[in-house]
Amino acid sequence: MMNKRTLLIGSGVVTIVLFVLNWIGTFKLCGGQEYGGCMDLAYGTIINFLPVIPLFLFSLVTYRMRDEVYRTWSRFAYVWIPLSMVLILLSPEYGSDWMYPIEKSTVAFVSLIIFTFASLSIIVWKLTDSRRN
């Protein structure tokens, strides 16, 4: 299992890289000439690594907490983050349904929301459970 510091530093570096790439933009990253496959690849890569941002925020929150709280949360995160990245990777670029479009950005957003609520629930549950004992 990865220790707290490694997870915090690794997810922090990836988060900073994602923010820098987003600030630069896919148009400038691909030369700024014309729209093409490079922009789709850059966008897909940025979207695929989007779940790392809440991973960094929650690893920052759990860094100073008891080890048992961190372990419980990290077991969930080690399964959820790769699973959500695979789901984002497998989802189509553009949805065909007008009412409930299933596309990369929708899957990434729903994955982030579920991860946030589940992480908060796990942390609060484990903190209250550890204080009782």
Backbone as JSON, one array per atom type, in Angstrom:
{
  "sequence": "MMNKRTLLIGSGVVTIVLFVLNWIGTFKLCGGQEYGGCMDLAYGTIINFLPVIPLFLFSLVTYRMRDEVYRTWSRFAYVWIPLSMVLILLSPEYGSDWMYPIEKSTVAFVSLIIFTFASLSIIVWKLTDSRRN",
  "N": [[0.84, -1.18, 0.0], [0.47, 2.22, -0.73], [2.21, 4.9, 0.84], [1.26, 7.79, 2.85], [2.63, 10.19, 2.21], [3.74, 9.68, -0.35], [1.45, 9.31, -1.92], [0.26, 11.84, -1.61], [2.2, 13.61, -2.71], [2.51, 12.53, -5.33], [-0.14, 12.69, -6.41], [-0.46, 15.41, -6.15], [1.48, 16.47, -7.91], [0.5, 15.52, -10.38], [-1.95, 16.84, -10.39], [-1.12, 19.55, -10.5], [0.16, 19.52, -13.01], [-2.07, 18.95, -14.63], [-3.61, 21.3, -14.22], [-1.87, 23.21, -15.32], [-1.7, 22.32, -17.99], [-4.37, 22.66, -18.7], [-4.56, 25.42, -18.42], [-2.82, 26.29, -20.41], [-4.11, 25.23, -22.65], [-5.73, 23.23, -25.17], [-5.57, 24.03, -27.79], [-3.25, 25.65, -28.02], [-1.39, 23.77, -27.12], [-1.28, 22.01, -29.21], [-0.1, 23.34, -31.29], [-1.62, 25.37, -32.43], [-2.54, 25.68, -35.04], [-4.68, 24.4, -36.61], [-7.81, 22.73, -36.08], [-7.63, 19.38, -34.95], [-6.68, 15.89, -34.66], [-4.85, 15.9, -32.62], [-5.77, 17.73, -30.74], [-8.07, 16.44, -29.83], [-6.87, 14.21, -28.64], [-5.32, 15.42, -26.62], [-7.35, 16.66, -25.09], [-8.81, 14.36, -24.32], [-6.89, 13.06, -22.76], [-6.49, 14.89, -20.67], [-9.07, 14.95, -19.55], [-9.28, 12.27, -18.8], [-7.49, 12.03, -16.67], [-8.69, 13.55, -14.77], [-9.98, 12.58, -12.32], [-7.89, 12.57, -10.5], [-7.61, 14.99, -9.27], [-9.62, 15.38, -7.13], [-8.63, 13.25, -5.65], [-6.14, 14.2, -4.82], [-7.0, 16.35, -3.22], [-8.43, 15.01, -1.16], [-6.4, 13.35, -0.18], [-4.82, 15.28, 0.88], [-6.49, 16.19, 2.92], [-6.69, 13.88, 4.53], [-4.11, 13.52, 5.34], [-3.09, 14.37, 7.85], [-4.66, 12.92, 9.54], [-5.7, 10.13, 11.64], [-4.06, 6.97, 11.22], [-5.67, 4.74, 10.68], [-8.01, 5.84, 9.62], [-7.02, 6.95, 7.27], [-6.11, 4.61, 5.97], [-8.51, 3.18, 5.55], [-9.91, 4.95, 3.85], [-8.04, 5.1, 1.74], [-8.04, 2.49, 0.7], [-10.51, 2.43, -0.55], [-10.11, 4.51, -2.43], [-8.01, 3.48, -4.0], [-9.27, 1.59, -5.5], [-11.44, 2.95, -6.68], [-10.44, 5.19, -8.19], [-8.74, 4.11, -10.38], [-10.8, 2.57, -11.58], [-12.71, 4.53, -12.32], [-11.16, 5.96, -14.14], [-10.83, 4.07, -16.17], [-13.51, 3.77, -16.95], [-14.0, 6.36, -17.93], [-12.17, 6.41, -20.02], [-13.26, 4.43, -21.68], [-15.71, 5.5, -22.38], [-17.7, 7.16, -24.89], [-16.64, 9.87, -27.09], [-18.57, 11.74, -27.95], [-21.97, 12.0, -27.17], [-24.98, 10.27, -28.17], [-27.52, 10.43, -27.32], [-30.08, 12.7, -26.67], [-31.23, 13.46, -24.26], [-30.01, 12.22, -22.0], [-26.96, 12.38, -22.23], [-24.28, 10.23, -22.63], [-21.07, 10.64, -22.29], [-17.54, 11.39, -22.37], [-17.03, 13.67, -20.69], [-19.35, 13.79, -19.09], [-19.3, 11.31, -17.78], [-16.91, 11.62, -16.38], [-17.56, 13.78, -14.68], [-19.71, 12.73, -13.14], [-18.38, 10.61, -11.96], [-16.52, 12.01, -10.39], [-18.24, 13.33, -8.6], [-19.47, 11.16, -7.27], [-17.17, 10.02, -6.11], [-16.4, 12.09, -4.41], [-18.59, 12.34, -2.57], [-18.64, 9.71, -1.53], [-16.07, 9.53, -0.42], [-16.15, 11.56, 1.53], [-18.17, 10.46, 3.14], [-16.95, 8.05, 4.01], [-14.73, 9.03, 5.42], [-15.93, 10.6, 7.46], [-17.5, 8.65, 8.72], [-15.5, 6.82, 9.6], [-13.98, 8.48, 11.26], [-15.84, 9.15, 13.3], [-16.36, 6.59, 14.23], [-13.84, 5.81, 15.19], [-13.47, 7.61, 17.25], [-15.38, 6.82, 19.07], [-14.37, 4.44, 20.02]],
  "CA": [[0.0, 0.0, 0.0], [1.23, 3.46, -0.85], [2.13, 5.69, 2.07], [0.57, 9.08, 2.75], [3.46, 11.2, 1.54], [3.86, 9.35, -1.77], [0.16, 9.61, -2.55], [0.07, 13.29, -1.61], [3.12, 14.22, -3.67], [2.17, 12.06, -6.68], [-1.4, 13.27, -6.88], [-0.23, 16.85, -6.25], [2.21, 16.75, -9.15], [-0.41, 15.3, -11.5], [-2.93, 17.93, -10.35], [-0.46, 20.76, -11.01], [0.35, 19.34, -14.46], [-3.38, 19.11, -15.26], [-3.98, 22.72, -14.21], [-1.01, 23.91, -16.27], [-2.14, 21.95, -19.33], [-5.66, 23.31, -18.93], [-4.32, 26.85, -18.57], [-2.24, 26.47, -21.75], [-5.2, 24.94, -23.59], [-5.43, 22.22, -26.19], [-5.24, 24.69, -29.06], [-1.84, 26.03, -27.97], [-0.58, 22.57, -26.98], [-1.18, 21.33, -30.5], [0.49, 24.2, -32.3], [-2.48, 26.5, -32.76], [-2.74, 25.82, -36.49], [-6.04, 24.05, -36.98], [-8.38, 21.67, -35.26], [-7.24, 18.07, -35.44], [-6.66, 14.77, -33.75], [-4.02, 16.24, -31.46], [-6.62, 18.37, -29.74], [-8.91, 15.39, -29.24], [-6.01, 13.4, -27.77], [-4.98, 16.23, -25.44], [-8.58, 16.78, -24.3], [-9.1, 13.05, -23.74], [-5.91, 12.8, -21.72], [-6.79, 15.77, -19.52], [-10.32, 14.46, -18.94], [-9.04, 10.95, -18.21], [-6.79, 12.19, -15.4], [-9.46, 14.45, -13.91], [-10.22, 12.06, -10.97], [-6.73, 12.74, -9.63], [-7.75, 16.25, -8.53], [-10.18, 15.13, -5.8], [-7.73, 12.35, -4.93], [-5.18, 15.07, -4.17], [-7.66, 17.1, -2.15], [-8.72, 14.13, -0.03], [-5.15, 12.92, 0.43], [-4.41, 16.43, 1.69], [-7.34, 16.18, 4.11], [-6.4, 12.72, 5.38], [-2.68, 13.43, 5.64], [-2.86, 14.55, 9.29], [-5.61, 12.12, 10.32], [-5.21, 8.85, 12.13], [-3.66, 6.03, 10.17], [-6.79, 3.85, 10.34], [-8.91, 6.59, 8.74], [-6.34, 7.03, 5.98], [-6.1, 3.27, 5.34], [-9.85, 2.86, 5.08], [-10.2, 5.78, 2.69], [-7.14, 4.79, 0.63], [-8.49, 1.25, 0.07], [-11.58, 2.82, -1.47], [-9.55, 5.33, -3.51], [-7.19, 2.64, -4.88], [-10.17, 0.88, -6.41], [-12.32, 3.87, -7.4], [-9.75, 6.05, -9.17], [-8.49, 3.39, -11.65], [-12.07, 2.18, -12.18], [-13.3, 5.69, -12.99], [-10.33, 6.3, -15.3], [-11.17, 3.11, -17.22], [-14.84, 4.13, -17.46], [-13.86, 7.58, -18.73], [-11.46, 6.02, -21.24], [-14.14, 3.63, -22.54], [-16.9, 6.23, -22.78], [-17.52, 7.82, -26.2], [-16.35, 11.31, -27.11], [-19.81, 12.49, -28.11], [-23.15, 11.2, -26.9], [-26.0, 10.3, -29.21], [-28.82, 10.63, -26.68], [-30.27, 14.13, -26.42], [-31.67, 13.74, -22.91], [-28.99, 11.76, -21.05], [-25.78, 12.06, -23.04], [-23.17, 9.54, -21.97], [-19.84, 10.99, -22.98], [-16.39, 11.47, -21.46], [-17.16, 14.71, -19.67], [-20.42, 13.42, -18.18], [-18.8, 10.21, -16.96], [-15.9, 12.18, -15.46], [-18.24, 14.58, -13.67], [-20.44, 11.83, -12.24], [-17.36, 9.88, -11.19], [-15.98, 12.93, -9.38], [-19.28, 13.56, -7.59], [-19.59, 9.93, -6.46], [-15.95, 9.89, -5.32], [-16.42, 13.11, -3.35], [-19.56, 11.97, -1.53], [-18.21, 8.47, -0.89], [-14.9, 9.83, 0.4], [-16.62, 12.27, 2.71], [-18.89, 9.51, 3.99], [-15.99, 7.13, 4.61], [-13.91, 9.76, 6.39], [-16.76, 10.96, 8.61], [-17.85, 7.39, 9.39], [-14.33, 6.26, 10.28], [-13.62, 9.39, 12.36], [-16.79, 8.96, 14.42], [-16.17, 5.24, 14.75], [-12.57, 5.75, 15.95], [-13.63, 8.41, 18.48], [-16.17, 6.04, 20.01], [-13.55, 3.36, 20.59]],
  "C": [[0.89, 1.25, 0.0], [1.11, 4.27, 0.45], [1.54, 7.07, 1.79], [1.36, 10.09, 1.93], [3.56, 10.94, 0.04], [2.58, 9.67, -2.52], [-0.07, 11.11, -2.66], [0.95, 13.96, -2.66], [2.77, 13.82, -5.11], [0.91, 12.68, -7.22], [-1.28, 14.8, -6.99], [0.48, 17.24, -7.53], [1.29, 16.59, -10.36], [-1.47, 16.41, -11.55], [-2.35, 19.23, -10.89], [-0.27, 20.68, -12.52], [-0.99, 19.51, -15.19], [-3.82, 20.57, -15.31], [-3.14, 23.52, -15.21], [-1.43, 23.6, -17.71], [-3.48, 22.59, -19.67], [-5.49, 24.81, -19.14], [-3.73, 27.15, -19.96], [-3.32, 26.27, -22.81], [-4.77, 23.98, -24.68], [-5.05, 22.85, -27.52], [-3.76, 25.06, -29.11], [-0.93, 24.81, -27.85], [-0.32, 21.89, -28.31], [-0.7, 22.25, -31.63], [-0.36, 25.36, -32.74], [-2.74, 26.69, -34.24], [-4.2, 25.6, -36.88], [-6.52, 22.93, -36.07], [-8.0, 20.33, -35.84], [-7.26, 17.03, -34.34], [-5.83, 15.02, -32.51], [-4.85, 16.87, -30.35], [-7.55, 17.37, -29.06], [-8.11, 14.53, -28.27], [-5.66, 14.16, -26.5], [-6.19, 16.38, -24.52], [-8.91, 15.47, -23.59], [-8.15, 12.7, -22.61], [-6.19, 13.63, -20.47], [-8.04, 15.29, -18.8], [-10.1, 13.13, -18.23], [-8.35, 11.04, -16.86], [-7.5, 13.12, -14.43], [-9.74, 13.89, -12.51], [-9.04, 12.22, -10.01], [-6.86, 14.02, -8.79], [-8.44, 16.04, -7.19], [-9.36, 14.14, -4.98], [-6.68, 13.17, -4.18], [-5.81, 15.82, -3.01], [-7.96, 16.22, -0.93], [-7.45, 13.55, 0.59], [-4.56, 14.05, 1.27], [-5.2, 16.48, 2.99], [-6.95, 15.06, 5.06], [-4.93, 12.63, 5.8], [-2.4, 13.52, 7.14], [-3.8, 13.7, 10.16], [-4.96, 10.83, 10.79], [-4.97, 7.9, 10.97], [-4.82, 5.12, 9.76], [-7.81, 4.54, 9.44], [-8.31, 6.66, 7.34], [-6.38, 5.68, 5.26], [-7.46, 2.9, 4.78], [-10.19, 3.66, 3.83], [-9.33, 5.39, 1.5], [-7.51, 3.47, -0.05], [-9.61, 1.54, -0.92], [-11.01, 3.57, -2.67], [-8.73, 4.5, -4.49], [-8.03, 1.83, -5.84], [-10.93, 1.88, -7.29], [-11.6, 4.66, -8.48], [-9.4, 5.29, -10.45], [-9.79, 2.97, -12.35], [-12.7, 3.36, -12.92], [-12.47, 6.11, -14.2], [-10.62, 5.35, -16.47], [-12.54, 3.43, -17.81], [-14.79, 5.39, -18.32], [-13.19, 7.25, -20.06], [-12.38, 5.28, -22.21], [-15.37, 4.39, -23.02], [-16.65, 6.97, -24.1], [-17.25, 9.31, -26.06], [-17.63, 12.13, -27.12], [-20.98, 11.55, -27.91], [-24.17, 11.32, -28.01], [-27.4, 10.53, -28.63], [-28.97, 12.1, -26.32], [-30.62, 14.43, -24.97], [-30.63, 13.36, -21.85], [-27.73, 11.39, -21.83], [-24.69, 11.4, -22.2], [-21.94, 9.8, -22.82], [-18.75, 11.17, -21.93], [-16.59, 12.49, -20.34], [-18.25, 14.38, -18.66], [-19.98, 12.31, -17.24], [-17.77, 10.72, -15.96], [-16.56, 12.97, -14.35], [-18.98, 13.71, -12.67], [-19.47, 11.04, -11.38], [-16.78, 10.75, -10.09], [-16.99, 13.18, -8.26], [-19.42, 12.34, -6.68], [-18.36, 9.76, -5.57], [-15.95, 10.88, -4.16], [-17.36, 12.71, -2.22], [-19.15, 10.69, -0.8], [-17.0, 8.71, 0.02], [-15.29, 10.57, 1.67], [-17.34, 11.34, 3.67], [-17.94, 8.57, 4.71], [-15.18, 7.83, 5.69], [-14.71, 10.1, 7.64], [-17.12, 9.71, 9.41], [-16.67, 6.85, 10.19], [-13.89, 7.16, 11.43], [-14.56, 9.22, 13.55], [-16.64, 7.59, 15.03], [-14.9, 5.14, 15.61], [-12.66, 6.57, 17.24], [-14.46, 7.67, 19.51], [-15.33, 4.99, 20.74], [-12.35, 3.86, 21.33]]
}
